[in-house]
Amino acid sequence: MFTTLIHKLQNDTYITLETTPGHSPQFAPTIDKIEALGLENLVDAFSTTDNPLAKLKYNALFAAKMLQERFNKPVIATMSMRDRNKIALQSDLLGANEVDVRAILALTGDPATRSDQPHSKGVFEADSSLLLEIISAFNSGMNYAGKPFVHKPKEIYPFAVINSYAKNPKTLQKKMQKKIKNGALGIITQPVYGLENAKLLLELIENAKKECCSENKSAELILGLFPITKLRTAQFLSAHVPGINVPDIWIEKLRVANTRSPEEEYKVGFELSKNLFDDLKQLHPKLHLMTANQFQLAHDILV
Protein backbone atom coordinates (compact mmCIF):
# COMPACT_ATOMS: atom_id res chain seq x y z
CA MET A 1 0.00 0.00 0.00
CA PHE A 2 2.59 2.56 1.09
CA THR A 3 5.30 1.44 -1.30
CA THR A 4 2.83 1.92 -4.17
CA LEU A 5 2.04 5.42 -2.90
CA ILE A 6 5.70 6.41 -2.68
CA HIS A 7 6.34 4.95 -6.13
CA LYS A 8 3.54 7.09 -7.53
CA LEU A 9 4.92 10.13 -5.74
CA GLN A 10 8.37 9.62 -7.23
CA ASN A 11 7.48 8.29 -10.68
CA ASP A 12 3.86 9.00 -11.62
CA THR A 13 0.87 11.24 -10.97
CA TYR A 14 0.01 11.65 -7.30
CA ILE A 15 -3.09 13.25 -5.77
CA THR A 16 -4.06 13.29 -2.10
CA LEU A 17 -7.13 14.74 -0.40
CA GLU A 18 -7.07 16.27 3.06
CA THR A 19 -9.77 15.35 5.56
CA THR A 20 -10.38 17.18 8.82
CA PRO A 21 -11.83 15.09 11.66
CA GLY A 22 -14.58 16.99 13.43
CA HIS A 23 -15.41 18.02 16.98
CA SER A 24 -17.20 14.73 17.50
CA PRO A 25 -16.59 11.22 18.86
CA GLN A 26 -17.58 9.85 15.43
CA PHE A 27 -15.54 10.02 12.23
CA ALA A 28 -17.63 7.50 10.29
CA PRO A 29 -20.11 10.14 8.98
CA THR A 30 -17.21 11.97 7.31
CA ILE A 31 -16.09 8.72 5.67
CA ASP A 32 -19.66 8.08 4.50
CA LYS A 33 -19.71 11.46 2.72
CA ILE A 34 -16.45 10.63 0.97
CA GLU A 35 -17.79 7.26 -0.14
CA ALA A 36 -21.10 8.71 -1.34
CA LEU A 37 -19.20 10.92 -3.79
CA GLY A 38 -16.79 8.21 -4.84
CA LEU A 39 -13.80 10.34 -3.88
CA GLU A 40 -11.76 7.28 -3.01
CA ASN A 41 -11.68 6.52 -6.74
CA LEU A 42 -10.35 9.98 -7.64
CA VAL A 43 -7.31 10.17 -5.35
CA ASP A 44 -4.28 8.07 -4.50
CA ALA A 45 -4.46 8.68 -0.76
CA PHE A 46 -6.03 10.77 1.98
CA SER A 47 -4.59 12.75 4.85
CA THR A 48 -6.00 13.52 8.28
CA THR A 49 -5.34 16.75 10.16
CA ASP A 50 -4.29 16.97 13.81
CA ASN A 51 -6.32 19.53 15.78
CA PRO A 52 -5.77 22.37 13.26
CA LEU A 53 -5.73 25.91 14.69
CA ALA A 54 -5.32 24.20 18.09
CA LYS A 55 -9.05 23.41 18.10
CA LEU A 56 -10.13 20.12 19.68
CA LYS A 57 -10.92 17.48 17.04
CA TYR A 58 -11.15 13.71 16.66
CA ASN A 59 -7.74 12.03 16.73
CA ALA A 60 -5.88 12.03 13.38
CA LEU A 61 -4.29 8.59 13.88
CA PHE A 62 -7.59 6.87 14.62
CA ALA A 63 -9.20 8.68 11.68
CA ALA A 64 -6.39 7.49 9.41
CA LYS A 65 -6.91 3.88 10.52
CA MET A 66 -10.64 4.11 9.78
CA LEU A 67 -10.11 5.61 6.32
CA GLN A 68 -7.55 2.95 5.43
CA GLU A 69 -9.84 0.16 6.56
CA ARG A 70 -12.83 1.49 4.61
CA PHE A 71 -11.08 2.23 1.32
CA ASN A 72 -7.91 0.12 1.43
CA LYS A 73 -5.97 3.25 0.50
CA PRO A 74 -3.02 4.76 2.37
CA VAL A 75 -3.61 7.71 4.65
CA ILE A 76 -1.06 10.28 5.76
CA ALA A 77 -1.75 11.05 9.42
CA THR A 78 -0.62 14.41 10.76
CA MET A 79 1.21 14.56 14.08
CA SER A 80 1.73 17.96 15.70
CA MET A 81 4.66 18.90 17.91
CA ARG A 82 2.40 21.31 19.76
CA ASP A 83 0.63 18.61 21.73
CA ARG A 84 3.27 15.92 22.41
CA ASN A 85 6.67 15.53 24.02
CA LYS A 86 9.22 12.94 22.86
CA ILE A 87 7.60 10.21 24.96
CA ALA A 88 4.10 10.76 23.58
CA LEU A 89 5.34 11.11 19.98
CA GLN A 90 7.14 7.78 20.17
CA SER A 91 4.31 6.04 21.98
CA ASP A 92 1.81 7.17 19.35
CA LEU A 93 4.14 6.05 16.56
CA LEU A 94 4.49 2.60 18.15
CA GLY A 95 0.74 2.12 18.45
CA ALA A 96 0.10 3.44 14.95
CA ASN A 97 2.81 1.18 13.53
CA GLU A 98 1.12 -2.07 14.48
CA VAL A 99 -2.18 -1.04 12.85
CA ASP A 100 -0.40 0.16 9.69
CA VAL A 101 -0.80 3.90 10.12
CA ARG A 102 2.70 4.46 8.81
CA ALA A 103 2.63 7.57 6.62
CA ILE A 104 3.19 10.49 8.98
CA LEU A 105 3.04 14.22 8.26
CA ALA A 106 5.33 15.98 10.74
CA LEU A 107 3.94 19.37 11.70
CA THR A 108 5.09 21.93 14.25
CA GLY A 109 1.49 23.03 14.82
CA ASP A 110 -0.47 26.23 15.32
CA PRO A 111 0.07 28.15 18.57
CA ALA A 112 -1.87 26.88 21.58
CA THR A 113 -2.98 30.45 22.24
CA ARG A 114 -5.49 29.97 19.40
CA SER A 115 -7.09 26.99 21.13
CA ASP A 116 -10.74 26.69 22.07
CA GLN A 117 -9.64 24.90 25.25
CA PRO A 118 -9.09 27.36 28.14
CA HIS A 119 -5.50 27.89 29.32
CA SER A 120 -4.05 25.30 26.93
CA LYS A 121 -0.27 25.25 26.71
CA GLY A 122 1.82 24.10 23.79
CA VAL A 123 4.49 21.46 24.36
CA PHE A 124 6.80 22.34 21.45
CA GLU A 125 9.89 20.44 22.63
CA ALA A 126 11.20 21.26 19.16
CA ASP A 127 9.90 21.90 15.67
CA SER A 128 8.78 19.21 13.25
CA SER A 129 12.39 18.23 12.49
CA LEU A 130 12.46 16.35 15.81
CA LEU A 131 9.61 14.10 14.68
CA LEU A 132 11.42 13.44 11.39
CA GLU A 133 14.51 12.47 13.41
CA ILE A 134 12.43 10.16 15.61
CA ILE A 135 10.97 8.47 12.53
CA SER A 136 14.49 7.99 11.16
CA ALA A 137 15.51 6.33 14.43
CA PHE A 138 12.43 4.04 14.34
CA ASN A 139 13.26 3.05 10.76
CA SER A 140 16.70 2.05 12.05
CA GLY A 141 15.12 -0.18 14.70
CA MET A 142 15.68 1.98 17.77
CA ASN A 143 13.98 4.69 19.78
CA TYR A 144 15.15 8.31 19.84
CA ALA A 145 17.40 7.59 22.83
CA GLY A 146 19.21 4.89 20.83
CA LYS A 147 17.69 1.86 22.58
CA PRO A 148 16.87 -0.97 20.14
CA PHE A 149 13.28 -2.24 20.03
CA VAL A 150 12.54 -5.88 20.74
CA HIS A 151 10.79 -5.97 17.35
CA LYS A 152 11.85 -3.54 14.65
CA PRO A 153 8.95 -1.26 13.64
CA LYS A 154 7.54 -1.56 10.15
CA GLU A 155 8.84 1.20 7.89
CA ILE A 156 7.39 4.66 8.49
CA TYR A 157 7.05 7.09 5.57
CA PRO A 158 7.67 10.71 6.65
CA PHE A 159 6.16 13.81 5.06
CA ALA A 160 6.65 17.50 5.88
CA VAL A 161 5.17 20.89 5.01
CA ILE A 162 6.56 24.17 3.71
CA ASN A 163 5.19 27.65 3.12
CA SER A 164 4.36 28.41 -0.50
CA TYR A 165 5.58 31.99 -0.39
CA ALA A 166 8.29 34.08 1.25
CA LYS A 167 9.66 37.55 0.53
CA ASN A 168 13.09 35.93 0.43
CA PRO A 169 12.80 32.61 -1.46
CA LYS A 170 16.18 31.48 -0.12
CA THR A 171 14.57 31.04 3.31
CA LEU A 172 12.19 28.48 1.78
CA GLN A 173 15.08 26.68 0.14
CA LYS A 174 16.95 26.41 3.43
CA LYS A 175 13.84 25.01 5.13
CA MET A 176 13.43 22.50 2.31
CA GLN A 177 17.06 21.43 2.73
CA LYS A 178 16.52 20.82 6.44
CA LYS A 179 13.42 18.69 5.84
CA ILE A 180 15.13 16.72 3.07
CA LYS A 181 18.17 16.15 5.28
CA ASN A 182 15.87 14.82 8.00
CA GLY A 183 14.33 12.26 5.66
CA ALA A 184 11.07 13.74 4.36
CA LEU A 185 9.95 11.83 1.27
CA GLY A 186 7.30 14.39 0.34
CA ILE A 187 7.16 18.09 1.17
CA ILE A 188 3.63 19.50 0.92
CA THR A 189 3.35 23.22 0.25
CA GLN A 190 0.83 25.61 1.67
CA PRO A 191 -1.77 26.49 -1.01
CA VAL A 192 -0.32 27.77 -4.27
CA TYR A 193 -2.29 30.30 -6.33
CA GLY A 194 -0.25 30.73 -9.49
CA LEU A 195 1.96 28.90 -11.94
CA GLU A 196 4.89 31.26 -11.40
CA ASN A 197 4.74 30.57 -7.67
CA ALA A 198 4.70 26.82 -8.38
CA LYS A 199 7.63 27.06 -10.81
CA LEU A 200 9.69 28.95 -8.24
CA LEU A 201 8.99 26.31 -5.58
CA LEU A 202 10.01 23.53 -7.98
CA GLU A 203 13.23 25.39 -8.72
CA LEU A 204 13.91 25.82 -5.01
CA ILE A 205 13.49 22.15 -4.20
CA GLU A 206 15.82 21.15 -7.02
CA ASN A 207 18.40 23.56 -5.66
CA ALA A 208 17.80 22.24 -2.15
CA LYS A 209 18.38 18.65 -3.28
CA LYS A 210 21.60 19.63 -5.04
CA GLU A 211 22.97 21.40 -1.98
CA CYS A 212 21.70 18.89 0.56
CA CYS A 213 22.93 15.48 1.54
CA SER A 214 23.12 12.80 -1.13
CA GLU A 215 21.08 10.14 0.64
CA ASN A 216 17.62 11.65 0.02
CA LYS A 217 17.64 12.97 -3.54
CA SER A 218 14.25 11.35 -4.15
CA ALA A 219 12.32 13.82 -1.96
CA GLU A 220 9.42 15.29 -3.94
CA LEU A 221 7.54 18.58 -3.73
CA ILE A 222 3.77 18.23 -3.46
CA LEU A 223 1.87 21.36 -4.49
CA GLY A 224 -0.98 22.28 -2.16
CA LEU A 225 -4.24 23.69 -3.48
CA PHE A 226 -7.09 25.17 -1.44
CA PRO A 227 -9.96 26.22 -3.75
CA ILE A 228 -11.31 29.70 -3.06
CA THR A 229 -14.99 30.29 -3.81
CA LYS A 230 -15.64 33.33 -1.61
CA LEU A 231 -14.15 36.81 -1.52
CA ARG A 232 -13.84 36.78 2.26
CA THR A 233 -11.79 33.56 2.12
CA ALA A 234 -9.37 35.14 -0.35
CA GLN A 235 -9.07 38.27 1.78
CA PHE A 236 -8.52 36.27 4.96
CA LEU A 237 -5.82 34.07 3.44
CA SER A 238 -4.10 37.07 1.90
CA ALA A 239 -4.13 39.18 5.06
CA HIS A 240 -3.88 36.70 7.93
CA VAL A 241 -2.16 33.48 6.84
CA PRO A 242 1.64 33.76 6.62
CA GLY A 243 3.34 31.89 3.82
CA ILE A 244 0.47 32.17 1.31
CA ASN A 245 0.16 34.66 -1.52
CA VAL A 246 -3.28 35.16 -3.10
CA PRO A 247 -2.86 37.18 -6.33
CA ASP A 248 -4.57 40.55 -6.50
CA ILE A 249 -6.33 39.48 -9.69
CA TRP A 250 -8.11 36.69 -7.81
CA ILE A 251 -9.31 39.10 -5.14
CA GLU A 252 -10.44 41.63 -7.73
CA LYS A 253 -12.38 39.07 -9.78
CA LEU A 254 -14.06 37.74 -6.65
CA ARG A 255 -14.85 41.28 -5.50
CA VAL A 256 -16.64 42.07 -8.77
CA ALA A 257 -18.51 38.76 -8.70
CA ASN A 258 -19.49 39.35 -5.06
CA THR A 259 -21.32 42.53 -6.03
CA ARG A 260 -23.45 40.57 -8.47
CA SER A 261 -24.63 37.50 -6.55
CA PRO A 262 -23.42 34.65 -4.30
CA GLU A 263 -23.88 32.29 -7.26
CA GLU A 264 -21.63 34.40 -9.48
CA GLU A 265 -19.06 34.66 -6.69
CA TYR A 266 -18.96 30.87 -6.36
CA LYS A 267 -18.82 30.37 -10.12
CA VAL A 268 -15.88 32.75 -10.57
CA GLY A 269 -13.98 31.29 -7.61
CA PHE A 270 -14.57 27.74 -8.77
CA GLU A 271 -13.38 28.52 -12.29
CA LEU A 272 -10.22 30.16 -10.99
CA SER A 273 -9.55 27.20 -8.69
CA LYS A 274 -10.39 24.49 -11.23
CA ASN A 275 -8.24 26.10 -13.94
CA LEU A 276 -5.37 26.40 -11.49
CA PHE A 277 -5.72 22.75 -10.46
CA ASP A 278 -5.62 21.64 -14.10
CA ASP A 279 -2.62 23.88 -14.85
CA LEU A 280 -0.70 22.66 -11.79
CA LYS A 281 -1.46 19.05 -12.66
CA GLN A 282 0.00 19.59 -16.12
CA LEU A 283 3.07 21.36 -14.71
CA HIS A 284 3.80 19.01 -11.82
CA PRO A 285 1.27 16.21 -11.19
CA LYS A 286 2.00 15.85 -7.47
CA LEU A 287 -0.89 17.60 -5.75
CA HIS A 288 -2.53 17.82 -2.33
CA LEU A 289 -6.11 19.10 -2.32
CA MET A 290 -7.49 20.86 0.75
CA THR A 291 -11.19 21.79 0.89
CA ALA A 292 -12.00 21.94 4.64
CA ASN A 293 -14.26 18.90 4.18
CA GLN A 294 -16.24 20.51 1.35
CA PHE A 295 -16.26 17.16 -0.40
CA GLN A 296 -18.63 18.13 -3.21
CA LEU A 297 -16.23 20.92 -4.09
CA ALA A 298 -13.35 18.43 -3.97
CA HIS A 299 -15.27 16.12 -6.30
CA ASP A 300 -15.98 18.89 -8.78
CA ILE A 301 -12.34 19.97 -8.83
CA LEU A 302 -11.05 16.43 -9.29
CA VAL A 303 -13.36 15.22 -12.09
C-alpha positions in Angstrom: 0.0 0.0 0.0 2.6 2.6 1.1 5.3 1.4 -1.3 2.8 1.9 -4.2 2.0 5.4 -2.9 5.7 6.4 -2.7 6.3 4.9 -6.1 3.5 7.1 -7.5 4.9 10.1 -5.7 8.4 9.6 -7.2 7.5 8.3 -10.7 3.9 9.0 -11.6 0.9 11.2 -11.0 0.0 11.6 -7.3 -3.1 13.3 -5.8 -4.1 13.3 -2.1 -7.1 14.7 -0.4 -7.1 16.3 3.1 -9.8 15.3 5.6 -10.4 17.2 8.8 -11.8 15.1 11.7 -14.6 17.0 13.4 -15.4 18.0 17.0 -17.2 14.7 17.5 -16.6 11.2 18.9 -17.6 9.9 15.4 -15.5 10.0 12.2 -17.6 7.5 10.3 -20.1 10.1 9.0 -17.2 12.0 7.3 -16.1 8.7 5.7 -19.7 8.1 4.5 -19.7 11.5 2.7 -16.4 10.6 1.0 -17.8 7.3 -0.1 -21.1 8.7 -1.3 -19.2 10.9 -3.8 -16.8 8.2 -4.8 -13.8 10.3 -3.9 -11.8 7.3 -3.0 -11.7 6.5 -6.7 -10.3 10.0 -7.6 -7.3 10.2 -5.3 -4.3 8.1 -4.5 -4.5 8.7 -0.8 -6.0 10.8 2.0 -4.6 12.8 4.8 -6.0 13.5 8.3 -5.3 16.8 10.2 -4.3 17.0 13.8 -6.3 19.5 15.8 -5.8 22.4 13.3 -5.7 25.9 14.7 -5.3 24.2 18.1 -9.1 23.4 18.1 -10.1 20.1 19.7 -10.9 17.5 17.0 -11.2 13.7 16.7 -7.7 12.0 16.7 -5.9 12.0 13.4 -4.3 8.6 13.9 -7.6 6.9 14.6 -9.2 8.7 11.7 -6.4 7.5 9.4 -6.9 3.9 10.5 -10.6 4.1 9.8 -10.1 5.6 6.3 -7.6 3.0 5.4 -9.8 0.2 6.6 -12.8 1.5 4.6 -11.1 2.2 1.3 -7.9 0.1 1.4 -6.0 3.3 0.5 -3.0 4.8 2.4 -3.6 7.7 4.7 -1.1 10.3 5.8 -1.8 11.0 9.4 -0.6 14.4 10.8 1.2 14.6 14.1 1.7 18.0 15.7 4.7 18.9 17.9 2.4 21.3 19.8 0.6 18.6 21.7 3.3 15.9 22.4 6.7 15.5 24.0 9.2 12.9 22.9 7.6 10.2 25.0 4.1 10.8 23.6 5.3 11.1 20.0 7.1 7.8 20.2 4.3 6.0 22.0 1.8 7.2 19.3 4.1 6.0 16.6 4.5 2.6 18.2 0.7 2.1 18.4 0.1 3.4 14.9 2.8 1.2 13.5 1.1 -2.1 14.5 -2.2 -1.0 12.8 -0.4 0.2 9.7 -0.8 3.9 10.1 2.7 4.5 8.8 2.6 7.6 6.6 3.2 10.5 9.0 3.0 14.2 8.3 5.3 16.0 10.7 3.9 19.4 11.7 5.1 21.9 14.3 1.5 23.0 14.8 -0.5 26.2 15.3 0.1 28.2 18.6 -1.9 26.9 21.6 -3.0 30.5 22.2 -5.5 30.0 19.4 -7.1 27.0 21.1 -10.7 26.7 22.1 -9.6 24.9 25.3 -9.1 27.4 28.1 -5.5 27.9 29.3 -4.1 25.3 26.9 -0.3 25.2 26.7 1.8 24.1 23.8 4.5 21.5 24.4 6.8 22.3 21.5 9.9 20.4 22.6 11.2 21.3 19.2 9.9 21.9 15.7 8.8 19.2 13.2 12.4 18.2 12.5 12.5 16.4 15.8 9.6 14.1 14.7 11.4 13.4 11.4 14.5 12.5 13.4 12.4 10.2 15.6 11.0 8.5 12.5 14.5 8.0 11.2 15.5 6.3 14.4 12.4 4.0 14.3 13.3 3.0 10.8 16.7 2.1 12.1 15.1 -0.2 14.7 15.7 2.0 17.8 14.0 4.7 19.8 15.2 8.3 19.8 17.4 7.6 22.8 19.2 4.9 20.8 17.7 1.9 22.6 16.9 -1.0 20.1 13.3 -2.2 20.0 12.5 -5.9 20.7 10.8 -6.0 17.3 11.9 -3.5 14.6 8.9 -1.3 13.6 7.5 -1.6 10.2 8.8 1.2 7.9 7.4 4.7 8.5 7.0 7.1 5.6 7.7 10.7 6.6 6.2 13.8 5.1 6.7 17.5 5.9 5.2 20.9 5.0 6.6 24.2 3.7 5.2 27.7 3.1 4.4 28.4 -0.5 5.6 32.0 -0.4 8.3 34.1 1.2 9.7 37.5 0.5 13.1 35.9 0.4 12.8 32.6 -1.5 16.2 31.5 -0.1 14.6 31.0 3.3 12.2 28.5 1.8 15.1 26.7 0.1 16.9 26.4 3.4 13.8 25.0 5.1 13.4 22.5 2.3 17.1 21.4 2.7 16.5 20.8 6.4 13.4 18.7 5.8 15.1 16.7 3.1 18.2 16.1 5.3 15.9 14.8 8.0 14.3 12.3 5.7 11.1 13.7 4.4 9.9 11.8 1.3 7.3 14.4 0.3 7.2 18.1 1.2 3.6 19.5 0.9 3.3 23.2 0.2 0.8 25.6 1.7 -1.8 26.5 -1.0 -0.3 27.8 -4.3 -2.3 30.3 -6.3 -0.2 30.7 -9.5 2.0 28.9 -11.9 4.9 31.3 -11.4 4.7 30.6 -7.7 4.7 26.8 -8.4 7.6 27.1 -10.8 9.7 29.0 -8.2 9.0 26.3 -5.6 10.0 23.5 -8.0 13.2 25.4 -8.7 13.9 25.8 -5.0 13.5 22.1 -4.2 15.8 21.2 -7.0 18.4 23.6 -5.7 17.8 22.2 -2.1 18.4 18.6 -3.3 21.6 19.6 -5.0 23.0 21.4 -2.0 21.7 18.9 0.6 22.9 15.5 1.5 23.1 12.8 -1.1 21.1 10.1 0.6 17.6 11.7 0.0 17.6 13.0 -3.5 14.2 11.4 -4.1 12.3 13.8 -2.0 9.4 15.3 -3.9 7.5 18.6 -3.7 3.8 18.2 -3.5 1.9 21.4 -4.5 -1.0 22.3 -2.2 -4.2 23.7 -3.5 -7.1 25.2 -1.4 -10.0 26.2 -3.8 -11.3 29.7 -3.1 -15.0 30.3 -3.8 -15.6 33.3 -1.6 -14.2 36.8 -1.5 -13.8 36.8 2.3 -11.8 33.6 2.1 -9.4 35.1 -0.4 -9.1 38.3 1.8 -8.5 36.3 5.0 -5.8 34.1 3.4 -4.1 37.1 1.9 -4.1 39.2 5.1 -3.9 36.7 7.9 -2.2 33.5 6.8 1.6 33.8 6.6 3.3 31.9 3.8 0.5 32.2 1.3 0.2 34.7 -1.5 -3.3 35.2 -3.1 -2.9 37.2 -6.3 -4.6 40.6 -6.5 -6.3 39.5 -9.7 -8.1 36.7 -7.8 -9.3 39.1 -5.1 -10.4 41.6 -7.7 -12.4 39.1 -9.8 -14.1 37.7 -6.7 -14.9 41.3 -5.5 -16.6 42.1 -8.8 -18.5 38.8 -8.7 -19.5 39.3 -5.1 -21.3 42.5 -6.0 -23.5 40.6 -8.5 -24.6 37.5 -6.6 -23.4 34.7 -4.3 -23.9 32.3 -7.3 -21.6 34.4 -9.5 -19.1 34.7 -6.7 -19.0 30.9 -6.4 -18.8 30.4 -10.1 -15.9 32.8 -10.6 -14.0 31.3 -7.6 -14.6 27.7 -8.8 -13.4 28.5 -12.3 -10.2 30.2 -11.0 -9.5 27.2 -8.7 -10.4 24.5 -11.2 -8.2 26.1 -13.9 -5.4 26.4 -11.5 -5.7 22.8 -10.5 -5.6 21.6 -14.1 -2.6 23.9 -14.8 -0.7 22.7 -11.8 -1.5 19.0 -12.7 0.0 19.6 -16.1 3.1 21.4 -14.7 3.8 19.0 -11.8 1.3 16.2 -11.2 2.0 15.9 -7.5 -0.9 17.6 -5.7 -2.5 17.8 -2.3 -6.1 19.1 -2.3 -7.5 20.9 0.8 -11.2 21.8 0.9 -12.0 21.9 4.6 -14.3 18.9 4.2 -16.2 20.5 1.4 -16.3 17.2 -0.4 -18.6 18.1 -3.2 -16.2 20.9 -4.1 -13.4 18.4 -4.0 -15.3 16.1 -6.3 -16.0 18.9 -8.8 -12.3 20.0 -8.8 -11.1 16.4 -9.3 -13.4 15.2 -12.1 
